Each structure stands twice: as C-alpha cells, then as structure tokens.
C-alpha cells in the first residue's frame, strides 16, 4: 500500500510547496505595490530603474521584433501560397505581432535581461550585507529596492511592447515589399484597416502585466537568495525561470479574457 501512496504523497507535498511559494510571491507583490503608493519616495532610484529597464532594453527589443516580423511574413507567405492566400500576409503579421508575438517576446526578453539583472544585483547586496545596512539606516529595503523597480517596469514595458509591435510590423512590411513584391501603400492600408483598438489595448495590458511579473520575480528571488556565490547564481536562475513561466501563463489567461468567444 505504501508503494502506491508514496508517489501520491510526494506529489501532494510538491503541490503544497508550490502553492506556498506562489502565496509568498503574491504577498510580496502586494507589499511592493503598497510601498509604491506610500511615502517616502525615491525619484532618483525610479529614474535609474526607468533607464535600466526601459531605454537600455530598446536595442534587444528592436532587434528581436524586426527579425520576428520579417520571419513571420516569410512563413505566412509560404503557407498562404499553398491555398492561394498570399494576400493575407499584412493582416496576419499585424495581428500576430500585436496580439501575441510582440508582448510575449518583449516579456521574455525583459525576463532574460532585466529579471536576471535585478535578481543578481539584489542578491549580491544581500550577500554583502548592504540590505542590512539599509535597515540600520532606517531605510526600508522594499521601498528603496523593490518599489522603484516594480513601478518602472509597470510604466516602461508597455511602451517597449508598443515599440516592439511597430518595429515587428515594419520588419514584415520591409520583407513583404522588398522580397515578396507587395505594394507598399496597400500593405500599410491593410494593416491599419485590420487592427482594432481591442488588439492594441490587449497588447499594452499584457506588457504591463509582464513587466510587473519580471520585476517582482527578480526582486523576490534576490531578496530571498541564499548566501555566497552559489546563492546568487541560484537566485538569478530561478528568477528567470519563474518569470518566463509566469509570463506565458499570464499571456494565456489575458488572451482568454480579451478574446474569448
């Protein structure tokens, strides 16, 4: 009997442990937002986080989006040619980039670049006892380290998603016009006519949600890292893994909310 129940018991323990971690992360996120709304504020830290998360992420976001848009145009054209439906390239590139690929790819790039950086930075501060020094100086670590990063991600990632959507559509446009012999004016007109406000709104909302997830995961794993270099490495790796999984899960949920039939 124990042979049969042991795997079930292990599954139950792992499930409960996972739910406990999820609960702690949600509590951490709520605490972070409460510190965003209450003084004192640290505008210098916010501006620094805006620069690191937003401006310095533009190159990787732009390159990812333009190559994705171009590849998407080629794939749609090749697939549409089997059914004599090559003309749908502008519409599908636009909806694919704005609804799904733009937000998700930007979110994953932010998880790779920003979440890992935040986790490593805060974990290193914990290992070197700089967080303890903040407490000694009567500065709340959540307010000084976490709140500015979460606020900056909430504000900047939707803008990055918007920029990524535009650049991705531009990449598809360039490939379609230069390589696939589409008319430039007709391509742009089809793109504008096909997109709806709901598509754009869903893209920006996803960007805000993904930005919060990326920042919270980096801060949470950094604040709860183990000691030593190994602890910093585990915190960085765990933060990126958790952020990527939660971004994909949140994308599924938000897609169902916006586009459920």
Secondary structure, DSSP 4 states (H G I P E B T S, - for coil): -HHHHHHHHHHHHHHHHHHHHHHHHHHHHHHHHHHHHSS---HHHHHHHHHHHTGGGHHHHHHHHHHHHHHHHHHHHHHHGGGT-GGGHHHHHHHIIIIIIHHHHHHHHHIIIIIHHHHHHHHHHHHTTHHHHHHHTT--HIIIIIHHHHHHHHHHHHHHHHHHHHHHHHHHHHHHHHTS---HHHHHHHHHHH--HHHHHHHHHHHHHHHHHHHHHHHHHHHT--SHHHHHHHHHHHHHHHHHHHHHHHHHHHHHHHH--
